[in-house]
Amino acid sequence: MSLPTAHSGSQAHVARNVEDITKEAQEYDYDASISIKKWLRTAHNILRQAEVYGREGNDEETYFLLFRHAHLVLTNIAVHPEARIEPYRRAVAEQEQLVKSNLRVMEALKPRINKRYERYQEIYRQREAYRASAQRQPSAPHTPFIDDHIQTLEPRENGELAVRLAQKEARRRSGAYTAGQYRYDREDQRRMREPLGGRSYEYSDDVKDDLSRRLQEVRARVDRPYSHTDSRASQSSVEARHANYCYPSVPPKGALSQPWQSSLSPPSPRLPSYQESSYGRPPSRPPKQSLNYDQSITQPPSIPSKDAFISPSPPPKSETPPSSNYRFKTAATTESGAPLRTLFLPPALRHRFLQIAQPNTRRNLETCGILAGSLISNALIISHLVIPSQNSTTDTCEMEDESSLFDFVDQQDLMVFGWIHTHPTQTCFMSSRDLHTQSGYQVMLPESIAIVCAPSQHTQQHHANGGYENGYDSDGDWGCFRLTDPPGLKSILSCTKEGLFHPHEVQNIYTGALRPGHVVEAKGLDFKVVDLREK
């Protein structure tokens, strides 16, 4: 039931053409009964991930996400029951404008993707011909593919690299904010008009017509003032889903009010940043809450040289290669087989959170925090623990002053990967209310997790649903969970029952996310704590 936002990973070496990508981008579950606020935030997450993949040179994934965003916005969000209700009307219009802005990005990516696919097909034919040859040697030489420079990594065996990439990202972001690179100005708009080689790229009428055809079927059911001239728009949605990959009409040059930030320069187009609508924020917790964000980077500082007369300089540390050179393998899946990208978790985060929660824990009050970080090399890396303003009871923890939280998240360009909270007097489990809160996170990002800490429960038995793996834990029992998909997520989303503790008919409703799941504790992974509560 969640909206998968990535299709690469272990299969990243298998090239796809644009038609294949667009077909797959339209294959997701949508439920109009889910609040439009959640869908708007989902759209925001998709674009943020597209920007990262674009920066790393992953053309296929970038195109996939941009097309999925277009399809979600134009086909579903635009006709959502709440779409014409203020304050969501403006937020929907902003998302539609972003779709139009991103058409030129997709058009720049299209020839790259198809060229890569053609190269892949040619290499495949050569290999097949070689195998069929009677003179084939026992050990055939490897025919390199266009993406052989990208190394696919096993997440559990490369935690140290994840730490180094996270540190590099943190330095990059720090430098970017210091230099003021996160401002949206006319220079960003100029760069958006130069998707290839820094040349001003003017679209001919033929190109505009081609763009207009791409998402016409996607947009066919939306009552918007776009120009639709292609007769194929009247074909059935089923036929279009598997044949036509069409766009809405391209706006006139200069009509793009909010282009993304990053430039589109070789070797791969870079996606412009965007500012999200304030109405596309995470869902309200039922009382537990949700949210969203990401993290930063530049080159590691050089080691200061020692006095040459005292001792020789130490050997330089190996420099962390660009994140575009690596791609963490997707090693886990949902119950339906959908891939889950690896989520790297700082092992010390839980202990630090319990220290922060200690005053509340002594009074038997719950405490909650938000897990945020960055998407790097097809992996999600937690870099921030944010403590929002909250109202706590013995069994609940409701977030307050959401705007302060979202302001921080958006200013830092972070993504939300889930949440953490305490059960001061109870055992480690997901209550009915916890399950409803978690469903909101997973709709927006399938890899989102819920960490439950039960500090009063000291036990030597490993928690069956994802807790610690090495026996006794001085911080008490804990678990790292996600809703099953299926059946758990869909069951919770369709549940209309109220009350703190209410039963659900589905038994296998949630599961552990640690080994063999998609969450990996990365030793040495640093994180920042941001406490937004009033002192």
VEXDREN-2710 file (C-alpha; in Angstrom, 1 decimal):
% VEXDREN-2710
k/r/px/py/pz
1/MET/0.0/0.0/0.0
2/SER/3.0/2.3/0.4
3/LEU/4.2/4.3/-2.6
4/PRO/7.6/2.8/-3.6
5/THR/9.9/5.6/-4.6
6/ALA/12.8/3.7/-6.0
7/HIS/13.2/0.8/-8.3
8/SER/17.0/0.6/-8.6
9/GLY/19.5/-1.2/-6.3
10/SER/20.6/-4.7/-6.9
11/GLN/19.3/-4.5/-10.5
12/ALA/20.8/-1.1/-11.3
13/HIS/23.1/-2.6/-14.0
14/VAL/20.1/-3.6/-16.1
15/ALA/19.4/-0.7/-18.4
16/ARG/15.8/0.4/-19.1
17/ASN/14.5/2.6/-21.8
18/VAL/12.1/5.5/-21.2
19/GLU/9.0/3.6/-22.1
20/ASP/9.8/0.8/-19.5
21/ILE/10.5/3.4/-16.9
22/THR/7.3/5.3/-17.4
23/LYS/5.2/2.1/-17.3
24/GLU/6.8/1.1/-14.0
25/ALA/6.4/4.7/-12.6
26/GLN/2.6/4.4/-12.9
27/GLU/2.4/1.2/-11.0
28/TYR/1.6/2.1/-7.4
29/ASP/-1.3/2.0/-4.9
30/TYR/-3.3/5.1/-4.4
31/ASP/-6.1/5.6/-1.9
32/ALA/-8.2/8.7/-2.0
33/SER/-9.4/8.2/1.5
34/ILE/-5.9/9.0/2.8
35/SER/-5.5/12.7/3.7
36/ILE/-4.3/14.9/0.9
37/LYS/-1.8/16.3/3.4
38/LYS/0.0/12.9/3.4
39/TRP/-0.1/12.7/-0.4
40/LEU/1.3/16.2/-0.8
41/ARG/4.2/15.3/1.5
42/THR/4.7/12.1/-0.5
43/ALA/5.0/14.2/-3.6
44/HIS/7.5/16.4/-1.8
45/ASN/9.6/13.4/-0.8
46/ILE/9.6/12.1/-4.4
47/LEU/11.0/15.3/-5.7
48/ARG/13.6/15.5/-3.0
49/GLN/14.9/12.0/-3.8
50/ALA/14.9/12.8/-7.5
51/GLU/17.1/15.8/-6.8
52/VAL/19.6/13.5/-5.0
53/TYR/19.6/10.9/-7.7
54/GLY/20.1/13.6/-10.3
55/ARG/23.0/15.0/-8.4
56/GLU/24.6/11.6/-8.3
57/GLY/24.1/11.0/-12.0
58/ASN/21.5/8.3/-11.8
59/ASP/19.5/9.3/-14.8
60/GLU/17.1/6.4/-14.8
61/GLU/16.1/6.8/-11.2
62/THR/15.7/10.5/-11.6
63/TYR/13.4/10.1/-14.6
64/PHE/11.5/7.4/-12.8
65/LEU/10.8/9.6/-9.8
66/LEU/10.0/12.7/-11.8
67/PHE/7.5/10.8/-13.9
68/ARG/6.0/9.2/-10.8
69/HIS/5.6/12.6/-9.2
70/ALA/3.9/13.9/-12.4
71/HIS/1.5/11.0/-12.5
72/LEU/0.7/11.2/-8.8
73/VAL/0.0/14.9/-8.9
74/LEU/-1.9/15.1/-12.1
75/THR/-3.8/11.9/-12.0
76/ASN/-4.5/11.5/-8.3
77/ILE/-3.7/14.5/-6.1
78/ALA/-5.4/17.0/-8.5
79/VAL/-8.7/15.1/-8.2
80/HIS/-8.5/14.2/-4.5
81/PRO/-11.7/15.1/-2.6
82/GLU/-9.7/17.8/-0.6
83/ALA/-7.9/19.2/-3.6
84/ARG/-10.3/22.2/-4.1
85/ILE/-10.6/23.0/-0.5
86/GLU/-8.5/25.7/1.0
87/PRO/-5.7/25.7/2.1
88/TYR/-4.9/22.7/-0.1
89/ARG/-5.9/24.3/-3.4
90/ARG/-2.8/26.4/-3.5
91/ALA/-0.6/23.5/-2.5
92/VAL/-2.0/21.4/-5.3
93/ALA/-1.4/24.2/-7.8
94/GLU/2.2/24.5/-6.7
95/GLN/2.8/20.8/-7.3
96/GLU/1.2/21.1/-10.7
97/GLN/3.5/24.0/-11.5
98/LEU/6.5/21.9/-10.4
99/VAL/5.4/19.1/-12.8
100/LYS/5.5/21.6/-15.7
101/SER/8.9/22.9/-14.6
102/ASN/10.4/19.4/-14.5
103/LEU/9.3/18.6/-18.0
104/ARG/12.5/20.1/-19.4
105/VAL/14.5/18.1/-16.9
106/MET/12.9/14.9/-18.2
107/GLU/13.4/15.9/-21.8
108/ALA/17.1/16.4/-21.1
109/LEU/17.4/13.0/-19.5
110/LYS/15.5/11.1/-22.2
111/PRO/18.2/10.8/-24.8
112/ARG/20.8/9.8/-22.2
113/ILE/18.6/7.0/-20.9
114/ASN/17.7/5.7/-24.3
115/LYS/21.4/5.8/-25.5
116/ARG/22.4/3.8/-22.4
117/TYR/19.7/1.3/-23.2
118/GLU/20.8/1.0/-26.8
119/ARG/24.4/0.4/-25.6
120/TYR/23.2/-2.2/-23.2
121/GLN/21.2/-4.0/-25.9
122/GLU/24.3/-4.0/-28.2
123/ILE/26.5/-5.5/-25.5
124/TYR/23.9/-8.1/-24.7
125/ARG/23.8/-9.1/-28.4
126/GLN/27.5/-9.3/-28.5
127/ARG/27.7/-11.5/-25.5
128/GLU/25.0/-13.8/-26.8
129/ALA/26.8/-14.1/-30.1
130/TYR/30.0/-14.8/-28.3
131/ARG/28.4/-17.6/-26.3
132/ALA/27.0/-19.2/-29.4
133/SER/30.4/-19.2/-31.1
134/ALA/32.0/-22.5/-31.5
135/GLN/35.4/-21.0/-30.7
136/ARG/34.2/-19.7/-27.4
137/GLN/36.9/-20.2/-24.7
138/PRO/36.1/-21.7/-21.3
139/SER/36.7/-18.4/-19.6
140/ALA/35.2/-15.7/-21.7
141/PRO/36.5/-12.2/-21.1
142/HIS/34.1/-9.8/-19.5
143/THR/32.6/-7.2/-21.8
144/PRO/32.4/-4.1/-19.8
145/PHE/29.0/-2.3/-19.6
146/ILE/28.5/1.4/-19.5
147/ASP/27.9/1.4/-15.8
148/ASP/30.8/-0.8/-14.7
149/HIS/32.4/2.2/-13.0
150/ILE/29.5/2.2/-10.5
151/GLN/30.2/-0.3/-7.7
152/THR/27.3/-2.1/-6.0
153/LEU/27.9/-2.6/-2.3
154/GLU/26.5/-4.9/0.3
155/PRO/25.2/-2.6/3.1
156/ARG/26.1/-4.8/6.1
157/GLU/29.7/-5.2/4.9
158/ASN/30.2/-1.5/4.1
159/GLY/29.0/0.4/7.1
160/GLU/32.3/2.2/7.4
161/LEU/31.9/3.7/3.9
162/ALA/28.4/4.8/4.8
163/VAL/29.9/6.6/7.8
164/ARG/32.4/8.3/5.5
165/LEU/29.8/9.3/3.0
166/ALA/27.6/10.7/5.7
167/GLN/30.5/12.8/7.1
168/LYS/31.3/14.1/3.6
169/GLU/27.6/15.0/3.1
170/ALA/27.6/16.9/6.3
171/ARG/30.6/18.9/5.3
172/ARG/29.1/19.6/1.9
173/ARG/25.8/20.9/3.4
174/SER/27.7/23.0/5.9
175/GLY/29.7/24.6/3.2
176/ALA/26.7/25.1/1.0
177/TYR/24.8/26.9/3.7
178/THR/27.8/29.0/4.6
179/ALA/28.2/30.0/1.0
180/GLY/24.5/30.8/0.7
181/GLN/23.9/28.2/-2.0
182/TYR/20.4/27.3/-0.8
183/ARG/18.9/30.6/-1.8
184/TYR/16.4/30.5/-4.7
185/ASP/17.3/33.3/-7.2
186/ARG/17.3/34.2/-10.8
187/GLU/20.6/32.4/-11.3
188/ASP/18.8/29.1/-10.5
189/GLN/16.3/29.9/-13.3
190/ARG/19.0/30.7/-15.7
191/ARG/20.7/27.4/-15.0
192/MET/17.5/25.5/-15.5
193/ARG/17.4/26.8/-19.1
194/GLU/20.8/25.3/-19.7
195/PRO/20.2/21.6/-19.2
196/LEU/23.0/20.4/-21.5
197/GLY/26.6/21.7/-21.7
198/GLY/25.7/25.1/-20.3
199/ARG/24.0/26.0/-23.6
200/SER/20.7/27.8/-23.7
201/TYR/18.3/25.1/-24.8
202/GLU/15.4/26.5/-26.8
203/TYR/12.6/24.1/-27.6
204/SER/11.2/23.9/-31.1
205/ASP/7.5/23.4/-31.7
206/ASP/8.1/19.8/-32.5
207/VAL/9.7/19.2/-29.2
208/LYS/7.0/21.0/-27.4
209/ASP/4.4/18.8/-29.1
210/ASP/6.3/15.7/-28.2
211/LEU/6.4/16.8/-24.5
212/SER/2.7/17.6/-24.6
213/ARG/1.9/14.1/-25.7
214/ARG/3.9/12.4/-22.9
215/LEU/1.6/12.9/-20.0
216/GLN/-1.6/13.7/-21.7
217/GLU/-3.2/10.5/-20.6
218/VAL/-1.8/11.1/-17.1
219/ARG/-3.6/14.5/-17.1
220/ALA/-6.7/13.5/-19.0
221/ARG/-9.0/13.3/-16.0
222/VAL/-7.8/16.6/-14.4
223/ASP/-9.9/19.7/-15.1
224/ARG/-7.1/22.1/-15.7
225/PRO/-6.5/24.7/-18.5
226/TYR/-3.8/22.8/-20.3
227/SER/-3.7/22.3/-24.1
228/HIS/-4.5/18.8/-25.1
229/THR/-4.3/18.3/-28.9
230/ASP/-3.3/14.6/-29.2
231/SER/-6.2/12.4/-30.2
232/ARG/-4.6/9.5/-28.2
233/ALA/-5.7/11.2/-25.0
234/SER/-9.1/9.6/-25.5
235/GLN/-7.7/6.1/-25.3
236/SER/-8.5/4.0/-22.3
237/SER/-6.4/4.4/-19.2
238/VAL/-5.4/0.8/-19.2
239/GLU/-4.1/1.1/-22.7
240/ALA/-2.3/4.3/-21.9
241/ARG/-0.8/2.8/-18.8
242/HIS/1.2/0.3/-20.9
243/ALA/1.7/2.2/-24.1
244/ASN/1.5/6.0/-23.9
245/TYR/3.9/7.9/-21.8
246/CYS/2.7/11.5/-22.2
247/TYR/3.3/14.9/-20.6
248/PRO/1.0/17.8/-20.1
249/SER/1.5/20.8/-22.3
250/VAL/4.8/22.7/-21.9
251/PRO/4.4/26.1/-20.4
252/PRO/5.8/29.2/-22.3
253/LYS/9.4/30.1/-21.5
254/GLY/9.6/32.2/-18.4
255/ALA/6.4/30.9/-17.0
256/LEU/8.2/28.7/-14.5
257/SER/7.8/30.4/-11.1
258/GLN/9.7/27.9/-8.9
259/PRO/12.4/26.0/-10.8
260/TRP/14.7/23.6/-8.9
261/GLN/18.0/24.8/-7.8
262/SER/20.7/22.5/-9.1
263/SER/22.1/23.1/-12.6
264/LEU/21.7/20.5/-15.4
265/SER/25.3/20.2/-16.6
266/PRO/27.2/17.2/-18.0
267/PRO/27.8/14.4/-17.4
268/SER/24.3/14.2/-16.1
269/PRO/21.5/16.7/-15.6
270/ARG/21.1/18.1/-12.1
271/LEU/17.7/18.8/-10.7
272/PRO/16.7/22.2/-9.4
273/SER/15.8/22.6/-5.8
274/TYR/12.2/23.6/-5.0
275/GLN/10.4/25.0/-2.0
276/GLU/7.6/22.8/-0.8
277/SER/4.1/23.9/0.1
278/SER/3.5/24.3/3.8
279/TYR/0.4/22.2/3.3
280/GLY/2.4/19.2/2.2
281/ARG/3.8/18.4/5.6
282/PRO/3.7/15.0/7.3
283/PRO/0.5/13.7/8.8
284/SER/-0.7/14.5/12.3
285/ARG/0.0/11.7/14.8
286/PRO/-3.0/10.1/16.2
287/PRO/-1.6/11.6/18.9
288/LYS/2.0/10.6/17.9
289/GLN/3.2/12.7/15.0
290/SER/5.3/12.6/11.8
291/LEU/7.6/14.8/9.7
292/ASN/10.4/15.1/7.2
293/TYR/13.9/16.2/6.2
294/ASP/17.7/15.4/5.1
295/GLN/21.5/16.3/5.6
296/SER/25.0/17.9/4.2
297/ILE/28.7/17.6/2.6
298/THR/32.2/18.7/1.2
299/GLN/35.7/17.2/0.9
300/PRO/37.3/16.0/4.1
301/PRO/39.9/18.4/5.5
302/SER/43.5/17.6/4.8
303/ILE/45.7/16.3/7.6
304/PRO/48.0/19.1/8.9
305/SER/51.6/18.3/8.1
306/LYS/54.0/17.5/10.9
307/ASP/57.3/19.3/11.4
308/ALA/59.6/17.7/8.8
309/PHE/62.6/17.9/11.2
310/ILE/60.7/16.1/14.0
311/SER/59.0/13.3/12.2
312/PRO/57.8/12.5/8.7
313/SER/54.2/13.4/7.7
314/PRO/51.7/10.7/8.3
315/PRO/50.3/9.0/5.2
316/PRO/47.3/10.8/3.9
317/LYS/43.9/9.3/4.5
318/SER/42.2/7.7/1.6
319/GLU/39.8/10.3/0.2
320/THR/36.2/9.3/0.1
321/PRO/35.2/8.8/-3.5
322/PRO/32.1/10.6/-4.9
323/SER/28.8/9.1/-3.8
324/SER/28.0/8.6/-7.5
325/ASN/30.7/6.0/-7.7
326/TYR/28.8/3.7/-5.3
327/ARG/25.4/2.3/-5.1
328/PHE/24.3/0.4/-2.0
329/LYS/22.5/-2.7/-2.9
330/THR/18.8/-3.1/-2.0
331/ALA/19.1/-6.1/0.2
332/ALA/15.6/-6.3/1.8
333/THR/12.0/-6.2/0.5
334/THR/8.5/-5.8/1.8
335/GLU/6.2/-8.8/2.1
336/SER/5.0/-8.1/-1.5
337/GLY/8.6/-8.1/-2.8
338/ALA/9.0/-4.3/-3.2
339/PRO/12.6/-3.3/-2.6
340/LEU/13.5/-1.4/0.6
341/ARG/16.7/0.7/0.5
342/THR/19.1/0.3/3.4
343/LEU/18.6/2.6/6.3
344/PHE/21.8/3.2/8.3
345/LEU/21.1/3.9/12.0
346/PRO/23.6/5.4/14.5
347/PRO/24.0/2.9/17.3
348/ALA/24.4/5.6/19.9
349/LEU/21.3/7.5/19.0
350/ARG/19.0/5.4/21.1
351/HIS/21.1/5.9/24.2
352/ARG/21.3/9.6/23.7
353/PHE/17.5/9.8/23.2
354/LEU/16.9/8.0/26.4
355/GLN/19.1/10.5/28.2
356/ILE/17.1/13.3/26.8
357/ALA/13.8/11.5/27.8
358/GLN/15.0/10.7/31.3
359/PRO/13.2/13.6/33.1
360/ASN/9.9/12.5/31.5
361/THR/10.6/8.8/32.1
362/ARG/11.0/9.4/35.8
363/ARG/7.5/10.9/35.8
364/ASN/6.2/8.1/33.7
365/LEU/5.6/10.3/30.7
366/GLU/6.3/9.4/27.1
367/THR/8.9/11.3/24.9
368/CYS/9.1/11.3/21.1
369/GLY/11.7/12.3/18.6
370/ILE/12.1/12.4/14.8
371/LEU/14.7/10.6/12.8
372/ALA/16.0/12.6/9.9
373/GLY/18.9/12.3/7.4
374/SER/20.0/12.1/3.8
375/LEU/19.6/9.9/0.8
376/ILE/23.2/9.0/-0.4
377/SER/24.2/6.4/-3.0
378/ASN/20.8/4.6/-2.8
379/ALA/20.9/4.4/1.0
380/LEU/19.2/6.4/3.7
381/ILE/21.5/7.7/6.4
382/ILE/20.2/9.1/9.7
383/SER/22.0/12.2/10.7
384/HIS/19.6/14.1/13.0
385/LEU/17.6/13.4/16.1
386/VAL/15.0/16.2/16.4
387/ILE/13.0/16.6/19.6
388/PRO/9.8/18.5/18.7
389/SER/7.7/20.5/21.1
390/GLN/5.3/18.0/22.6
391/ASN/2.6/17.2/25.1
392/SER/3.1/14.0/26.9
393/THR/1.1/11.6/29.0
394/THR/1.8/8.1/30.3
395/ASP/0.6/6.5/27.1
396/THR/0.8/9.2/24.4
397/CYS/3.0/12.0/23.1
398/GLU/1.4/14.7/20.9
399/MET/3.5/17.1/18.9
400/GLU/2.9/20.8/19.2
401/ASP/4.1/23.8/17.2
402/GLU/4.6/21.8/14.0
403/SER/5.6/24.8/12.1
404/SER/8.9/25.1/14.0
405/LEU/9.7/21.5/13.3
406/PHE/8.9/21.8/9.6
407/ASP/10.8/25.1/9.3
408/PHE/13.9/23.4/10.6
409/VAL/13.5/20.3/8.5
410/ASP/13.0/22.3/5.3
411/GLN/15.8/24.8/6.0
412/GLN/18.2/21.9/6.6
413/ASP/17.0/20.1/3.4
414/LEU/16.4/16.9/5.4
415/MET/14.2/13.9/4.9
416/VAL/12.2/12.2/7.7
417/PHE/13.0/8.5/8.0
418/GLY/10.7/7.7/11.0
419/TRP/10.4/8.4/14.7
420/ILE/11.5/7.2/18.1
421/HIS/9.5/7.2/21.4
422/THR/9.5/5.7/24.9
423/HIS/7.2/3.4/26.7
424/PRO/8.2/4.4/30.3
425/THR/6.2/1.8/32.1
426/GLN/5.1/-0.6/29.4
427/THR/6.8/-3.3/27.4
428/CYS/8.3/-2.9/23.9
429/PHE/5.5/-3.2/21.4
430/MET/3.5/-1.1/18.9
431/SER/0.3/0.1/20.4
432/SER/-2.8/0.8/18.3
433/ARG/-2.0/4.5/18.3
434/ASP/1.6/3.8/17.4
435/LEU/0.5/1.7/14.4
436/HIS/-1.7/4.6/13.1
437/THR/1.2/7.0/13.5
438/GLN/3.6/4.7/11.7
439/SER/1.2/4.3/8.8
440/GLY/1.5/8.0/8.0
441/TYR/5.3/7.7/7.8
442/GLN/5.2/4.7/5.6
443/VAL/2.8/6.2/3.1
444/MET/5.3/8.9/2.5
445/LEU/8.4/6.7/2.6
446/PRO/8.2/2.9/2.6
447/GLU/11.6/2.6/4.5
448/SER/10.3/4.7/7.5
449/ILE/10.7/3.0/10.9
450/ALA/9.4/3.3/14.4
451/ILE/11.8/2.7/17.3
452/VAL/10.2/1.9/20.6
453/CYS/12.2/2.1/23.8
454/ALA/11.0/0.4/27.0
455/PRO/13.7/1.5/29.5
456/SER/12.0/-0.3/32.5
457/GLN/12.1/-3.7/30.7
458/HIS/15.6/-5.2/31.4
459/THR/15.8/-8.5/29.7
460/GLN/18.3/-10.8/28.2
461/GLN/16.0/-12.1/25.6
462/HIS/16.3/-10.7/22.1
463/HIS/13.1/-9.0/21.1
464/ALA/11.4/-11.1/18.4
465/ASN/10.3/-8.1/16.4
466/GLY/13.5/-6.3/15.8
467/GLY/15.2/-5.3/19.1
468/TYR/18.8/-5.6/20.1
469/GLU/20.8/-8.5/18.8
470/ASN/23.4/-9.1/21.5
471/GLY/21.4/-10.0/24.6
472/TYR/21.2/-7.8/27.7
473/ASP/20.9/-4.1/27.1
474/SER/21.5/-1.6/29.9
475/ASP/19.0/0.8/28.3
476/GLY/16.2/-1.7/28.5
477/ASP/14.2/-3.4/25.8
478/TRP/13.8/-1.8/22.4
479/GLY/12.5/-2.6/19.0
480/CYS/12.9/-1.2/15.5
481/PHE/9.7/-1.8/13.5
482/ARG/7.8/-1.2/10.3
483/LEU/4.2/-2.2/9.3
484/THR/4.0/-5.3/7.0
485/ASP/3.0/-4.5/3.5
486/PRO/0.8/-6.4/3.0
487/PRO/-1.2/-6.8/5.2
488/GLY/-0.4/-4.4/8.0
489/LEU/-0.2/-1.0/6.3
490/LYS/-3.4/-1.3/4.3
491/SER/-5.2/-2.6/7.3
492/ILE/-4.2/0.3/9.5
493/LEU/-5.0/2.9/6.8
494/SER/-8.5/1.5/6.4
495/CYS/-9.1/1.3/10.2
496/THR/-11.6/3.9/11.5
497/LYS/-11.6/2.8/15.1
498/GLU/-10.7/5.2/17.8
499/GLY/-9.2/4.8/21.3
500/LEU/-5.8/4.4/22.7
501/PHE/-5.8/0.6/22.6
502/HIS/-8.2/-0.9/20.0
503/PRO/-7.8/-4.3/18.4
504/HIS/-7.1/-5.0/14.7
505/GLU/-8.2/-8.1/12.9
506/VAL/-4.9/-8.6/11.1
507/GLN/-2.3/-10.5/13.2
508/ASN/0.9/-10.1/11.2
509/ILE/0.5/-6.3/11.4
510/TYR/4.1/-5.2/12.0
511/THR/7.5/-6.7/12.0
512/GLY/11.1/-6.0/12.9
513/ALA/13.3/-3.9/10.6
514/LEU/16.7/-4.9/11.9
515/ARG/18.5/-8.0/10.6
516/PRO/17.4/-9.5/8.2
517/GLY/15.4/-6.3/7.5
518/HIS/16.6/-3.1/5.8
519/VAL/18.0/-1.3/8.9
520/VAL/21.7/-1.5/9.6
521/GLU/23.4/-0.1/12.7
522/ALA/26.6/1.6/11.4
523/LYS/29.2/1.9/14.1
524/GLY/30.8/5.4/14.3
525/LEU/27.9/7.1/12.5
526/ASP/27.5/10.6/14.0
527/PHE/24.3/12.5/14.4
528/LYS/23.1/15.8/15.7
529/VAL/20.5/16.5/18.3
530/VAL/18.2/19.4/17.8
531/ASP/15.8/20.1/20.7
532/LEU/13.0/22.4/19.6
533/ARG/11.1/22.3/23.0
534/GLU/10.8/25.5/25.0
535/LYS/13.4/25.6/27.7
END
